[in-house]
Amino acid sequence: MCKKILFFLLLSIFVLQLKAQTKPNVILILTDDLGIGDLGCQGNPWLKTPEIDAFYEQAVRMTDFHVSPLCTPTRGAIMTGKYPINNGTWATFKGRDGLAENTITMANMFKNNGYKTALFGKWHLGDNYPSRPTDLGFDEAIHHLAGGVGELSDYWGNSYFDDVYYKNNKPTQFKGYCTDVWFEETTKFIQKNKSKPFFVYLPTNAPHDPLIVAEKYAAPYKHLEGKEIISANLYGMIANIDENFGKFQHFLEKEDLLDNTILIFMSDNGTRYGYSKNGKLGYNKGFRGIKGNKEEGGHRVPFFIRWPNGKIQGGKDIQNLAEHVDLMPTLAALCNLEIPKNLKLDGRDFSSILSNPKAKLQDKIAFIHHNQDWRPPSDVAQSCIMKGSWRLINGNQLYNVEKDPKQQNNVIDQHPELVKQLLYNNQKFVEKAKQKKAYKELPFHVVGNKAQKEIKLTIQHAIGEDGGIWKPEQVSEGVKNKNNTHAIFVEKEGVYEISCARWPQECSGPILGIPSENPKNLYEYKAIHPEKVRISIANQMHEKSIKEDAEVVTFSVNLSKGKTLLTNDFIEGDSTYGVYYTYIKYIGSSK
């Protein structure tokens, strides 16, 4: 009897393992600021991308695939299957680039269905708990902070080479070029976890600016700079991605993982430096608009997918309108994953047309709303509504991009019924969004949770009326900015220490002076001259003078559990400006 029980137990384990092994692996490669014309296979006449071009020839290509025109809105939509105004991430800073606590992500979906999950590269959906990758479904994460390597919220001194990235939230020194690191760490993870199905999200920070790459990659394009293209370094960064992509495919083939892996290559928005607005430099596949624009070139991106075991291959074009929010339901269908029943996704499953281009999908209406502010986008004036080849921009421009890809002929007066229908659909969509918590509430930085003993707040993510400040050069030069407010959720009642600083902890220096170190000799340091620091939180206001050699001004405050706003300012004469770096940690009970 015992032998029979043991036999059936072992048989059950074997069957479960066999089922797990037949599930496809999923690797989603998302490049940053690589536009629709920034690849050889997309018709670029100068750029050489042989590895991606070869993949293009083998893959299924969604030729009318759309994202948001900016980094965070696209990443949030991919990860949640919900539009930016439904998940709260419609900007790249000012408190609107972090997902809210308990958001269910694509990584959660895979993890809950037995996958090992990992991220390598750019997250840009929150630097503090509860919005970090490891808080939202990733078993492992190696990433930089904020929107780009070397931004003021990232580790001070990062410069694309030999940087400090965050390995499961701990700053860790790495050697080599950023893109090389992301691909190398991905291969290490896969080697350790290839016996089980895995989901890898590999969002490179390249070719986002600053445009930095080894000279050998940029050199072939130097002679074109200023004559045909804007930047040889941009093309060099893409050439480096291409080289890494080729090596990575060879690795998957060597590990016998190529056939049962869903491999996706795409980008997060239109090009920034690959095409000039006047069309005199660069190549944009005939479209108008670049990153940040509602025109086609701002949000139509390359999307290539291959899965040999799933018969998704063969170099086929699919012309159906599709978008970032569709990825989560589509991958769930391809991998036969369960999605929580109460999770209402905005996207639709387009898996049926990937292996059968003759399959029919009903026409969909797609929405683009984003706003570089903590306030929501306006209902219409900051929108692009898409149906088939029609694009209604800001409610007053209508284009047929099939006939008019450069969107030069506004035909809004010729199609009043279509405009009326699109505006009605948009109105209903926005009305529903306005009822949701993500639309009405800011995402909160949580203090007092053991998952993160000390949180870091920066002026980059502060709410306010001024424009953005995001470069370490702006901090080092003492640029003054009025943005000064952060949304806080106090999880545990007690005493908290709030420390205000001019410089980050990893490169500390006096508030009224400059750090003794200048990593990689990157910055020109200039002193500022505030006399005091003032904070306001939970109906308390505190003010302290700045001592000559003080590196921080620290306040000890009693905070009750709940939501509040923190404002913090340097005071210099009659003027005030936001504190650059603020650190908050729980000290103990107030009782």
N, C-alpha and C positions, 0 to 999 in steps of 0.2 A: 504493500500500500504506500509506504513512504517513498519507494522508488518511483511509483507512478506519479505521486504528487510532485516529486522533484522533477520528473521528466516534463510534466505539463507546465510547471513553473518556468523551467528553462526554455521550453517551446514558446511560451507566452512572451518571455523577454526577447527571444530571437525575433518573433513576429513584430513586436513593437519597434525593435531596432531596425528591422527591414523596412517598415513603414516610414520610420524617421529618415532613413537613408534615401528613400525614393522621393522625398520632398525636395523640390529644387532649392538650391542656394540662391540668394538674391544679393547682387552688388549694384548699388546705385552710385554712379560717379556724377557729381554735380560740379561743373566748373563755375568760376566766378567772373562775371562780366565778359564772357566769351559770346559774341553775337552771332546772328544767323549767317553772316558772311565770313566769319573768322576761322574757316577750315578750307583745306584744299578741295575736299569732296563737295563742298557747298558752292564751288565755283571761284573761290579766291584765286586770282591769277598770279599771286606772288608767294603766298605762304605754302610751305611744304609740310604736310602732315600725313606721311605715308601709312603709319600704323592705324590711325583713326580712319583714314580713307579705306583701308582694307576691311576694317570692321564695318564701315558703312556699306561696302559692297555685299557683305554677308548678312546684314541686319535687316529688320523691318524698320522703315523710317516713317514716322508721323510727320508729314510735311506741313501741317497746319496746327502745330503744337504751341500753346501759349502759357506764359507765366505772368507774374507781376513785373512791373518795370524796375523793381528794386530788390535788394538782397533779402532782407528780413521778411517782407510780405510773401515772397516766393517760398522761402524755407519753412515758414509757419504753415503755409497752405499744403506743401508736400507732406510735412510731418503730421498734420491733423486731418487732412481731407476736407478742410473747411476754409472758406474764403477769409481773407484778412479781417474784414469787419465782423466776422463770426468767431474768430479766435483771438482778436485783440492786438495782432501784430501787423499794423499797417505802416509803420515807420521804421527807420534804421537807428533811431536814438530817441532822446526825450521821453524815456520811460515806456515807449511803445515797441520795444524790440525784445520783449521777454514773454514767454508763455506763462499762463497762470498756473497756480498750484493744482495738481491732480488732472492736468490735461492728459487725455489719452492720445498717444502718438502712434505713428507707424511702428516705432521700435517696441512699444508696449504690445501692439497687435502681434508682431512676430514672436516676441518673448513669451507671451501667453499661449502661443501655439507650439512651443517646444524649440524655438530657435535660439541660438546664441547670437547676441547682438553687439555691434561695435560701431564706433564713429571715429574717423581719423581726418582731421582738418578743421574746417570752419563750421561753427555752430550758429552763432549770432541770433540765438533765441533766449538769451539770459545767462548772466555770469554768476549769479548767486542762487542759492537754494531758494525756492523749489523749482528753478527753471533750468538747471544744468542738465547736460545729457544723461548723467547717471541718476538724476532724479526722475527722468521721464522715459525710462525703458531700456537704456543702454547698459549692458553688462560691463563694457569697457569703453573708455573714451580717451583719446589723446587729441587735444585741440588747443588752439589759441583763443584768447578772449575777444569780446566785442566784434566789430565788423571787419577787422583786418589785422594781419600781423604788423605789430609796431604802432597800433593806435594807442591813445593815452590810457585806455582801460586795459590794454594788454600788458604783458610783462615788460617793464621799462628796459629799453635797449634792444629789443627784438628787431631784426633787420633782414629777415629772409634766410640768413645764413647763421648756423651755429646758435640757434635760439633756445629760449626756455619756453616749453609748452606745458600744458597741464595734463598730467597723466592721472586719470581718475581723481582730478581736482587738486593734485599736488604738483607744484612747480618742479619741473624736471629738465635738466640740460640735455639737449640733443645736438648731434653733429650733422652738418650737411645742409643742403638747400631744402627749403620748406616742402616743395612738391615731392622731392625725393624721399623725405622723411615720411610723409603721409603714405606713399605707396609701399615703402619698406616696412612700416609698422603694420600695414594691412596684410602683407604676406606673412609676417610673423604670427599674427592672430589666426589667419586661416590655417597655417601649418599646425597650430595647437588645437584647432577646433574642427578640423575637416571631417572627423568621424560623425559629426552631427550636422544637421542643417544650420546654416548661419545666414544672418542678414548683416551686410556691411554697408554702411553709409559713408562714402568717401567724397566729401565736399572739399575740393581744393580751394585755397585762397587765391591762387593764380587763375587768370592773369589780372586780378584786381591790382590797382595801384597801391603803393608806389611801384613803378615798373622796374623791377630789379631781377637780374638773371646773370648767370655767368656769361662772359664775353663770347665764348665759343658758340653759344646759341643765337646771340644777337648779330654776330659778325656777318652772316650771309645776307642780312637785310639792311646793313648800314647804307649802302649806296642808293637805296630807295627812299631813305628818310627825307621828308620834306618835299620830295618830288612825286612819289606815288603813295606813300604811306605816312602815317603820323609818327609812329615809333618803332624802331627796330627792336627795342627791348620787349615791347608787347609781343611781337612775332616770335622773339626768342623764348619768351615764357610759354607760349603755346607750343612751340617746337619741343620744349622740355617736357610738357605734358604728354605730347605725342610719343616721345621716346619712352617715358614711364609707362604709358598705356600699352605700348608694344611689349615691353619687358613683363608687364603684369599678365598679359594674355599668354605669353610663353610659360610663365609660372603656372597658371591655371591648367594649361595643357599638360605640362610635366606632371602635375599632381593629379591628373585624370579628373579634373573638375569642370572642364570646359563645357561638356555636353549637358550636364544637369545643373547649370548655373544660369539664372536669368541675369544678364549683364545689360545695364542701361548706361548710356552716355548722353548727358544733356547739360544745359546751362541755366543760370538763375535769372538772367535778364539780358537785355540787348547790350551791345558793345558800348564801351565808353570811349576808348581811344582808337578803335579799329576803323572808324569812319567819321569824317567831318560832317557837320550839319549842312554845310553848303555842297557836299558831295564832291569836293575837289580832291580829297585824299581818302584812300581806303576803299573798301568794298563792303556793301551791305545787301547783296543779293537783290538789288533793285528796289529795296524798301526805304521808306522815309522813317526817321526817328532813331534815337539811340537810348541808352540807359536813362531812365527817369521820365521818358516820353510816353504819352498814350498812343502815339502813332505806331504802326506795325513793327518797325525796327526796334522799338523799345521792349516788346514782349513776345514776339514770335522767335522761337529758339530751336536749335537742333535737338532732335529726340530720336535716338537710335536704340533699338532693343533686339537682343538675340537670345534664344533658348532652343538649341538644337533638339533636345528631348521633347520639347513642347511644340515642335514644328514651327517655331517662330524664327525664321531665317530666310535666306534666299534672295536678299537684295530687292525687296518690294517696297513701293511707296504706298502709303495710305493717306488719303486726302481729307479724311473726316476731321472736323474741328475737335480738338482735345486740349486739356489743360492740366495744370499742376494738381488741382484738387481731385482729379480722376485717378491719380496714381495709387492711392491707398485702396479704394475698392477694386481696382483692376488687379493689383498684386494679390489681394486677398482671394480673388477668384482664381487666378493662375495657380496659387499655392494651396488652394482649398483650405483657407483659414477662416476661423470664426471671428466675426466682428461683434463686439458687445451690442446687444439688441437696442439699448437705449442711446446708442451713439448715432446721431443723425448726421450723416456725411453730406456735403454739398456736391461731391463728385459723382460721376457715373462710371460703371464698369465698361471699359471698351475692349476687354480681353477677347471677345468673340471675333473681332475683325483682325486681330493680330495674326492668327493662323489661317483665317479665311477672309481675304480682302473683299469677297463677294457678299459677305454678311452685311446686313442692313442695320444701321443705327438711326434712330429718330433724330432729327435736327435738334441741337441743344442751343440754349442761350447761355452765354458765358459773360461773366462780369469782372471788370477790373476797377477796384477802388483803392487808392492809397493816398496818404497825406503825410508829409514830413513834419509832423507835429503830434503832440499828445492828444489833440482834439481829433475826432473822427473826420474822415473825408466828407465833403458835402454830398448830398444825395445824387446830384447830376453833374455839377460843374467840375468835378474831379473824377470822371468816370469814362470808361470805354465799354460799350455794350456790344457783344458780338453774336451774330447768328449767320451761319454759312459764311459767305464772303462779305457780308455787310458789317461795317464798323460805325457805330454812332458814338462820336467823341464829344464829351462835355455837353451833350444834349443839343448841340447846334451845328454839328458837322457830320454828314453822312457820306461814307465812301464805300465803293465796291472794290475791294483790294485785288480781286481776280482781274478786273478790267483796268484798274487804276492803282497799281501797287505803291506808287509814290504819293498817293492820296493828295492829288493836286486839284481834283474836280469835285467840289462839294455839291452833292445832288439832293440835299435835304428837301428842297422845295418840290422835287419831282416824285417823292414817295411819302406823302403825308400819312397814309395808313400804316406803313411799316414803322415809321418813326413813332407814331402813336402806340403801336403794339410794344415796341422796345421800351419806351418810357414807362408804359404800364407795368411791364414785367420787372423793370428796375425798381419802380416804386414799391411793388409788393415785396420784392426781395429785401429792400432796405428797411421797410416797415417791420418785417420779421426780425431783422438783425438788431434793430433798436430795442427790442424787448429782451435781448440776451445780456447776461452779466458781462461778457467779454467786451461788449460795445460800451456799456455804461461805466464800468469800473476799470481803473488802472491795475495792471499786475503788480503785486506787492512783493517787496523784499522781506523775507521772513527773518526775524531775529529771535533768539532764544531756543532754537531747535538744535539738537545735538548733531545733526547732519552737517552743520557748518557753525563752528564756534564763533567765528568772526567774519562779518561780511564787509566787503569793500564797495563803497559808493563813489562814483566819479562824476565830474561835471558833464562828461559826455552823455550821461543818461539822465541828467537832471531836467526837470520840467521848468519851463519858463518861456518868456516872450522873445528872447534873443534867438539868433540863428545858431547853427551848430558849432561846437568846438570839439574836435575829435583827434587832433594831432598832438603828439608829445612836443613838437616844436612850438605849438601854441602855448603849452604850459611853460616850457623852458624860457620862452620870450616874455612870459607874464601877461599874455592876452587876457583882458578882463571881459567877463561874460556874466550877464544877469541871471542866467538859469541857475536855480538854487534849491529846488524842491524835489523830494523823493517820497514815494509811497511806501509805507512801512506797515507790516503786520507783526505785532508783538505776540509771540506764541506763549511766552511764559512771563507772568508778572514778576517784577523784581527790579534790581538795580542794574543799570546798563552804563557802560563806559562809551562815550561818543568822542572820538579823537579826530580833530580837524587838522589837515596838513596841506602844505604846498606841494610836497613831493611824495611819490609812492614809497612804501616801506622798503622795497627792494633797492631803492636808490635814494635813501633818506638824506635830508639836509635841512638846515634851519629855514623856517618860514620866511625870515627876512634876509636870507642869504642863498647860497647855492650849494649843491652837493659836492663833496670832495672827489667823487668819481664821475666820469663821463663815459658810459659804456660805448666801446667801439668809436669813441670820439664823434658821436653823431650830432650833438646838439650845441647850440650857443646859449649858455645860461645867462639870464639877466635877473637881477633882484627886484622884488616888489616891496612896497612899504606900507602895508596895513598896520593900524595901531591895535585893532581889536578883532576878536571873532565873536559872532553872535549866532546862537541856534534857537530855534523854536520848535517844540514838539509836544504834543498832547497837552495843549493849553499851558505850557511852561515856556518861559523865555529866559535864556541865560546869556551872559556876556562876560568876556574876560579879555584883559589886556594881553598882548603878545610880548613875552620876554625876549630879550635880544638874541639869545642862542637857542630858543625853543624850536624843536622840530615838530612838535604837535601842541595843540591846545586841547586839553581833555576835560570833558564835562561828565560828572556822575549824576545820573537822573533816575528817578523812580518812575517806572512805566507800568501801567495796567495792561492786561491782556486786551487785544483788539487792534483795529485799524487806526492809523494816524498818518499825518504828514510831517516830515522833517524838512525844515528850511535851514540853511546854513550860509553865512556870509562872512567875507572879510570886510572890515570897515576901514576905509582910508579917507580921512577928512570927512567931507560931506557925501562921499560916494560909497556905494556898497557893490560887491560883486561876489559871485558864487565861489565857494570853497572847492578846490580842485580834487582833493581826495579826503574821504571820510571813512573811518573804520568804526564799527559798532560790535560790541561783544557783551554777553551776559556775565555779570560779576557774581550775583547771588541773590538770595531772598532779601526782601526789604523788611521782613518781620524779625 
